[in-house]
Amino acid sequence: MKTALRFALGTALTLLGLLAVTFFIGRVVPIDPALAVAGDRATEAQLAAVRESLGMNRPLVVQFGRYLRDVAHGDLGQSILTANPVSEDIARVFPATLELATAGIAIGVVLGVPLGVWAALRRGRAVDQAVRVTGLLGYSMPIFWLGMMALVLFYVRLGWVAGPGRIDLAYYYAVPRVTGLLVVDGLLAGNFAAVRSALAHLALPAVLLGYFSLAYVSRMTRSFMLAELKKEYVTAARGRGVSEARVVWRHALRNAAVPLVTVVALSYAGLLEGSVLTETVFSWPGLGQYITNALQNADMNAVLGGTLVVGSVFIVFNLIADLLYRVLDPRVR
Amino acid sequence: MNQAVIEQSLRGKRWRQFRGNRLAMCGAVVLALLVLVALAAPWLAPFDPHLGDLQHTRLLSPSAAHWAGTDEQGRDILSRLLFGARITLYIVGLVAVIAAPVGLVVGTIAGFAGGWVDTILMRVTDLFLAFPRLILALALAAALGPGIGNAVIAIALTAWPPYARLARAETLLYAKADFVRATRALGASPMRILLHHLMPAALPSLIVRVALDMAGIILTAAGLGFLGLGAQPPAPEWGAMIAGGRAFVLDQWWVAAAPGAAIFVVSMAFNLLGDGLRDVLDPKSAD
């Protein structure tokens, strides 16, 4: 109970800190918000009136309080670019990002965990070196550049995948929006041609994000497995004549899975962030592209709203990782 | 054997071990070349990095005259890459010079002072650690306005927290060591202990950590440049050059490929060097 309280308090404090940071960033913007509302032909008196109505001449603490109240009511302000409330915009684009990041993490885990286990078993041999090099390349390449080059190769030259965007134009309005995840919505509607089109568009950016999460997941799996395989219970199990496959996959991996959950959760959150650059390259209409467009048009409400959402997701994922760790490992309880 | 001799032989052993790590040496050599290229760019570059011939040399593919081809303004890409090395080094160096000392000061003070000072400083540090770094840097850079100086500030503001954590851990380790107790017994002021003993003691592991982070800093800076928030045209910043080449990537792919390859080589070199340094200085984590 006490730990639960501490967790809740810690998370609340972190969220409050995030809000303070976005509020502060909104304050230091060199663009005068009053000027943006009133226009540059406004008289001094008009400007003062606008400042008054925006609450800009109140003390900072009061302004921060108002900001907190607005955010708590789901009000992130209005986007200059789309003229919609930022919260509505984000609700519209978020599923696209979720779809992409989920596909990416699925690829990263499904391939990364077995690769990491394999590398740990063949330590210092070819597989191990290959995993190490894969990781090194992943840590050293700019994701947006790799995305562009992959697009040129696999879409333009080879024609293996569909191009930028989420789905072919022909299917654009063919699938009614239920979850916002095009693949799921397509399946629900029974429109398999649309599903195929969506998957063809999803493949390349998902593989790209998947590669970056694979680099991290396989490296961590390898080191967790190495630590487990050294332990006495593994030696004991082998001594009892338990088959090697069972020792590795049932005994060692099960224990290595506990810290791995944290790694996967953090990697998932990292993909949500990594999508900012990836989405820009693939014209993927998600949160990342929304933030980028807003950045390039000095639409600060949208930028800060997007930052707030990504930051909150990040913090929540951290919390989930922590909690899962406690559930899975009875020793920490 | 006295202490100095032991230390010297340990240093010699580490240096031999480091030299024996071929990959790490490769990284070091590439980075040394990068520094040389940055210094000698005006003499090495075959063409002006800012001026192109729009009539005759627009979007040429790589050739004997233009090794890496030319861009949409007819500028020689190789020359721009060479000058871009300066910008990359400038950003990386400046971020390290800002973020590492901030982390060092926050961490050592927290570890040395303990109590509520420690609690507050570490709460703030954890707060920043919990944020997504790239997004925060983007928002900061957007708020401060585009430009290379602001990009540096934005990256540095998101880079210091791990250094503070590390410096605190080191300080906790050394604050109880005999040499610190002895100094205190001799009547040294807390300020003196902090500045002359604890901070220098925390420095080596901090330097390794900074070296390991360099690749990430380069990639973040390139990302900011790509999104138009870093160095402004016509500066030959590598990330911005990739963004410039994006419009022509389908037909003239080399315009975007070349600067990306440069970023890749340099951040790879930093990764190799960092790994090598870590293996030598912290053998436990070599697994």
Interface residues (C-beta under 8 A of the other chain):
Chain A: L13 T14 G17 L18 V21 T22 I25 G26 V28 V29 P30 L136 L137 Y139 S140 M141 P142 I143 F144 W145 L146 M148 M149 L151 V152 V156 S223 L226 A227 A269 G270 L272 E273 G274 V276 L277 T280 V281 I291 T292 L295 Q296 A298 M300 V303 L304 G306 T307 V310 G311 F314 I315 N318
Chain B: R123 V124 D126 L127 A130 F131 P132 R133 L134 I135 L136 L138 A139 L140 A142 A143 L144 G145 A215 G216 L219 A222 G223 F226 L227 G228 L229 G239 I242 R246 V249 L250 W253 A256 A257 P259 G260 I263 F264 S267 M268 N271 L272 D287
